[in-house]
Amino acid sequence: MKNIKEIAKGIRWFIMDVDGVLTDGGIIYDSNGNELKKFCVKDGMGITLLHNVGIKTAILTSRRSPMVEKRAKELGIYEVIQGAKNKLQLYEKLKEKYSIVDDQILYIGDDFPDLPVLKRVGFPVCVKNSPEEIKNVCVYITKKEGGDGAVREVSELLLKLQGKYEESIKKYTGD
């Protein structure tokens, strides 16, 4: 079996669920019935660091939300798939569209709808408050919870395992 560094070496795509991963999983409605979501700025920087070295990012989520579209656009996320009732089917279409294979993909999820995709990707990751059945198929479980820097944690881990971390932060360090 490959170790985590070997698995990380070939990753070219970083795909994320939203609720419970990019957010804390809470759904807030205002008095007019509008849905609100809180995103972690540190996760946004983690996504930017991935982009800095050419790793493509995507969102694959079961729900639909204009806030997700807005945040994805702000961050330059390459592909956004919302309303994914069958995540595995849409994951397969994404692979076909971009001619990528499972071993080139890291997916971070948190719950049962993510399980079929987690079982397929080369680098399955879940957040620390995921159910045991999810944790059992993942090669990495975050120390942070969703919405509190879990995506940043995994972004930095991947970049360090690939030896690209220093390159990804170069424009901020002045080197």
C-alpha positions as YAML, in Angstrom:
chain: A
units: angstrom
residues:
- id: 1
  name: MET
  ca: [0.00, 0.00, 0.00]
- id: 2
  name: LYS
  ca: [1.23, 3.49, -0.87]
- id: 3
  name: ASN
  ca: [2.14, 5.92, 1.87]
- id: 4
  name: ILE
  ca: [0.56, 9.38, 2.05]
- id: 5
  name: LYS
  ca: [3.53, 11.11, 0.39]
- id: 6
  name: GLU
  ca: [3.35, 8.76, -2.61]
- id: 7
  name: ILE
  ca: [-0.42, 9.29, -2.85]
- id: 8
  name: ALA
  ca: [0.00, 13.08, -2.72]
- id: 9
  name: LYS
  ca: [2.63, 13.14, -5.46]
- id: 10
  name: GLY
  ca: [0.17, 12.76, -8.34]
- id: 11
  name: ILE
  ca: [-2.68, 14.96, -7.07]
- id: 12
  name: ARG
  ca: [-3.73, 17.59, -9.64]
- id: 13
  name: TRP
  ca: [-7.32, 18.27, -8.51]
- id: 14
  name: PHE
  ca: [-8.65, 19.21, -5.05]
- id: 15
  name: ILE
  ca: [-12.43, 18.64, -4.83]
- id: 16
  name: MET
  ca: [-14.49, 19.79, -1.85]
- id: 17
  name: ASP
  ca: [-17.92, 19.29, -0.40]
- id: 18
  name: VAL
  ca: [-19.41, 22.48, 1.09]
- id: 19
  name: ASP
  ca: [-21.69, 21.97, 4.10]
- id: 20
  name: GLY
  ca: [-19.57, 20.52, 6.90]
- id: 21
  name: VAL
  ca: [-16.32, 21.09, 5.00]
- id: 22
  name: LEU
  ca: [-16.14, 24.68, 3.72]
- id: 23
  name: THR
  ca: [-18.75, 25.62, 6.33]
- id: 24
  name: ASP
  ca: [-19.45, 24.32, 9.82]
- id: 25
  name: GLY
  ca: [-22.52, 22.54, 8.48]
- id: 26
  name: GLY
  ca: [-24.98, 25.01, 9.96]
- id: 27
  name: ILE
  ca: [-27.71, 26.49, 7.82]
- id: 28
  name: ILE
  ca: [-28.86, 29.95, 8.87]
- id: 29
  name: TYR
  ca: [-32.01, 31.63, 7.58]
- id: 30
  name: ASP
  ca: [-32.70, 35.34, 7.99]
- id: 31
  name: SER
  ca: [-36.18, 36.68, 8.78]
- id: 32
  name: ASN
  ca: [-36.92, 36.88, 5.03]
- id: 33
  name: GLY
  ca: [-36.10, 33.20, 4.54]
- id: 34
  name: ASN
  ca: [-32.76, 33.84, 2.84]
- id: 35
  name: GLU
  ca: [-30.11, 31.22, 3.49]
- id: 36
  name: LEU
  ca: [-26.80, 32.43, 4.91]
- id: 37
  name: LYS
  ca: [-23.47, 30.60, 5.07]
- id: 38
  name: LYS
  ca: [-20.26, 31.43, 6.92]
- id: 39
  name: PHE
  ca: [-16.99, 30.57, 5.16]
- id: 40
  name: CYS
  ca: [-13.54, 30.54, 6.75]
- id: 41
  name: VAL
  ca: [-11.13, 33.07, 5.23]
- id: 42
  name: LYS
  ca: [-8.19, 30.75, 6.01]
- id: 43
  name: ASP
  ca: [-9.78, 28.07, 3.81]
- id: 44
  name: GLY
  ca: [-9.93, 30.64, 1.03]
- id: 45
  name: MET
  ca: [-6.20, 31.25, 1.35]
- id: 46
  name: GLY
  ca: [-5.57, 27.50, 1.26]
- id: 47
  name: ILE
  ca: [-7.46, 27.32, -2.04]
- id: 48
  name: THR
  ca: [-5.44, 30.25, -3.38]
- id: 49
  name: LEU
  ca: [-2.19, 28.51, -2.41]
- id: 50
  name: LEU
  ca: [-3.27, 25.47, -4.43]
- id: 51
  name: HIS
  ca: [-4.03, 27.69, -7.43]
- id: 52
  name: ASN
  ca: [-0.61, 29.34, -7.08]
- id: 53
  name: VAL
  ca: [1.04, 26.05, -8.09]
- id: 54
  name: GLY
  ca: [-1.51, 24.96, -10.69]
- id: 55
  name: ILE
  ca: [-3.68, 22.58, -8.68]
- id: 56
  name: LYS
  ca: [-7.26, 22.88, -9.89]
- id: 57
  name: THR
  ca: [-10.13, 23.10, -7.40]
- id: 58
  name: ALA
  ca: [-13.75, 22.07, -7.62]
- id: 59
  name: ILE
  ca: [-16.86, 22.02, -5.47]
- id: 60
  name: LEU
  ca: [-19.19, 19.02, -5.50]
- id: 61
  name: THR
  ca: [-22.19, 19.58, -3.22]
- id: 62
  name: SER
  ca: [-25.66, 18.09, -2.81]
- id: 63
  name: ARG
  ca: [-27.32, 21.41, -2.02]
- id: 64
  name: ARG
  ca: [-27.77, 24.54, -4.12]
- id: 65
  name: SER
  ca: [-26.89, 27.97, -2.79]
- id: 66
  name: PRO
  ca: [-26.15, 31.33, -4.41]
- id: 67
  name: MET
  ca: [-23.62, 31.94, -1.61]
- id: 68
  name: VAL
  ca: [-21.60, 28.93, -2.77]
- id: 69
  name: GLU
  ca: [-21.53, 30.31, -6.32]
- id: 70
  name: LYS
  ca: [-20.45, 33.72, -5.02]
- id: 71
  name: ARG
  ca: [-17.67, 32.35, -2.80]
- id: 72
  name: ALA
  ca: [-16.43, 30.02, -5.54]
- id: 73
  name: LYS
  ca: [-16.25, 32.91, -7.99]
- id: 74
  name: GLU
  ca: [-14.32, 35.06, -5.47]
- id: 75
  name: LEU
  ca: [-11.79, 32.26, -5.03]
- id: 76
  name: GLY
  ca: [-11.49, 31.30, -8.69]
- id: 77
  name: ILE
  ca: [-12.65, 27.74, -8.08]
- id: 78
  name: TYR
  ca: [-12.39, 25.99, -11.44]
- id: 79
  name: GLU
  ca: [-15.59, 23.94, -11.40]
- id: 80
  name: VAL
  ca: [-18.74, 24.22, -9.24]
- id: 81
  name: ILE
  ca: [-21.28, 21.41, -9.23]
- id: 82
  name: GLN
  ca: [-24.31, 22.04, -7.04]
- id: 83
  name: GLY
  ca: [-27.48, 19.98, -6.53]
- id: 84
  name: ALA
  ca: [-25.48, 16.76, -6.85]
- id: 85
  name: LYS
  ca: [-27.97, 14.17, -5.68]
- id: 86
  name: ASN
  ca: [-25.70, 11.45, -7.07]
- id: 87
  name: LYS
  ca: [-22.19, 12.71, -6.35]
- id: 88
  name: LEU
  ca: [-20.47, 9.68, -7.86]
- id: 89
  name: GLN
  ca: [-22.22, 10.13, -11.21]
- id: 90
  name: LEU
  ca: [-21.27, 13.81, -11.40]
- id: 91
  name: TYR
  ca: [-17.74, 13.03, -10.20]
- id: 92
  name: GLU
  ca: [-17.39, 10.58, -13.12]
- id: 93
  name: LYS
  ca: [-18.60, 13.28, -15.55]
- id: 94
  name: LEU
  ca: [-16.04, 15.73, -14.14]
- id: 95
  name: LYS
  ca: [-13.25, 13.18, -14.64]
- id: 96
  name: GLU
  ca: [-14.36, 12.58, -18.20]
- id: 97
  name: LYS
  ca: [-14.69, 16.31, -18.99]
- id: 98
  name: TYR
  ca: [-11.12, 17.05, -17.87]
- id: 99
  name: SER
  ca: [-9.50, 13.69, -18.76]
- id: 100
  name: ILE
  ca: [-8.38, 13.00, -15.20]
- id: 101
  name: VAL
  ca: [-8.18, 9.77, -13.24]
- id: 102
  name: ASP
  ca: [-8.96, 8.87, -9.63]
- id: 103
  name: ASP
  ca: [-5.29, 8.87, -8.58]
- id: 104
  name: GLN
  ca: [-5.00, 12.56, -9.55]
- id: 105
  name: ILE
  ca: [-7.82, 13.64, -7.24]
- id: 106
  name: LEU
  ca: [-8.05, 14.59, -3.59]
- id: 107
  name: TYR
  ca: [-11.61, 14.82, -2.26]
- id: 108
  name: ILE
  ca: [-12.55, 16.19, 1.15]
- id: 109
  name: GLY
  ca: [-15.98, 15.34, 2.53]
- id: 110
  name: ASP
  ca: [-17.73, 14.87, 5.82]
- id: 111
  name: ASP
  ca: [-20.77, 12.60, 5.58]
- id: 112
  name: PHE
  ca: [-22.52, 9.67, 3.89]
- id: 113
  name: PRO
  ca: [-23.31, 11.40, 0.55]
- id: 114
  name: ASP
  ca: [-19.53, 11.76, 0.09]
- id: 115
  name: LEU
  ca: [-18.76, 8.08, 0.70]
- id: 116
  name: PRO
  ca: [-19.00, 6.79, -2.90]
- id: 117
  name: VAL
  ca: [-16.58, 9.49, -4.12]
- id: 118
  name: LEU
  ca: [-14.23, 9.03, -1.15]
- id: 119
  name: LYS
  ca: [-13.99, 5.33, -2.00]
- id: 120
  name: ARG
  ca: [-12.88, 6.17, -5.57]
- id: 121
  name: VAL
  ca: [-10.41, 9.04, -5.32]
- id: 122
  name: GLY
  ca: [-6.67, 8.64, -4.91]
- id: 123
  name: PHE
  ca: [-6.51, 10.83, -1.79]
- id: 124
  name: PRO
  ca: [-9.70, 10.59, 0.35]
- id: 125
  name: VAL
  ca: [-9.90, 13.08, 3.23]
- id: 126
  name: CYS
  ca: [-12.57, 13.86, 5.81]
- id: 127
  name: VAL
  ca: [-13.03, 16.39, 8.58]
- id: 128
  name: LYS
  ca: [-12.53, 15.31, 12.17]
- id: 129
  name: ASN
  ca: [-16.21, 15.26, 13.12]
- id: 130
  name: SER
  ca: [-17.17, 12.84, 10.33]
- id: 131
  name: PRO
  ca: [-18.86, 9.51, 11.16]
- id: 132
  name: GLU
  ca: [-16.59, 6.49, 11.67]
- id: 133
  name: GLU
  ca: [-17.76, 4.92, 8.39]
- id: 134
  name: ILE
  ca: [-16.34, 7.94, 6.56]
- id: 135
  name: LYS
  ca: [-13.12, 8.04, 8.59]
- id: 136
  name: ASN
  ca: [-12.52, 4.36, 7.82]
- id: 137
  name: VAL
  ca: [-12.07, 5.01, 4.07]
- id: 138
  name: CYS
  ca: [-9.90, 8.13, 4.38]
- id: 139
  name: VAL
  ca: [-6.11, 8.36, 4.30]
- id: 140
  name: TYR
  ca: [-6.22, 11.63, 6.25]
- id: 141
  name: ILE
  ca: [-8.59, 12.98, 8.90]
- id: 142
  name: THR
  ca: [-8.27, 16.68, 9.64]
- id: 143
  name: LYS
  ca: [-7.43, 18.09, 13.05]
- id: 144
  name: LYS
  ca: [-9.71, 21.06, 12.29]
- id: 145
  name: GLU
  ca: [-13.46, 20.89, 11.84]
- id: 146
  name: GLY
  ca: [-15.26, 21.97, 8.70]
- id: 147
  name: GLY
  ca: [-15.66, 25.73, 8.43]
- id: 148
  name: ASP
  ca: [-12.74, 26.26, 10.81]
- id: 149
  name: GLY
  ca: [-9.72, 25.85, 8.55]
- id: 150
  name: ALA
  ca: [-9.95, 22.15, 7.59]
- id: 151
  name: VAL
  ca: [-9.53, 22.94, 3.88]
- id: 152
  name: ARG
  ca: [-6.51, 25.15, 4.64]
- id: 153
  name: GLU
  ca: [-5.01, 22.35, 6.73]
- id: 154
  name: VAL
  ca: [-5.36, 19.85, 3.89]
- id: 155
  name: SER
  ca: [-4.16, 22.36, 1.28]
- id: 156
  name: GLU
  ca: [-0.96, 22.99, 3.22]
- id: 157
  name: LEU
  ca: [-0.48, 19.28, 3.90]
- id: 158
  name: LEU
  ca: [-0.81, 18.45, 0.21]
- id: 159
  name: LEU
  ca: [1.55, 21.24, -0.84]
- id: 160
  name: LYS
  ca: [4.16, 20.19, 1.73]
- id: 161
  name: LEU
  ca: [3.90, 16.52, 0.71]
- id: 162
  name: GLN
  ca: [4.38, 17.55, -2.93]
- id: 163
  name: GLY
  ca: [7.29, 19.85, -2.05]
- id: 164
  name: LYS
  ca: [5.41, 22.86, -3.44]
- id: 165
  name: TYR
  ca: [4.57, 24.75, -0.25]
- id: 166
  name: GLU
  ca: [7.43, 27.25, -0.46]
- id: 167
  name: GLU
  ca: [6.59, 27.95, -4.10]
- id: 168
  name: SER
  ca: [2.90, 28.45, -3.23]
- id: 169
  name: ILE
  ca: [3.66, 31.18, -0.67]
- id: 170
  name: LYS
  ca: [6.52, 32.86, -2.58]
- id: 171
  name: LYS
  ca: [4.48, 35.88, -3.68]
- id: 172
  name: TYR
  ca: [3.62, 36.63, -0.04]
- id: 173
  name: THR
  ca: [7.09, 36.17, 1.44]
- id: 174
  name: GLY
  ca: [8.94, 38.40, -1.03]
- id: 175
  name: ASP
  ca: [11.44, 35.64, -1.88]
...
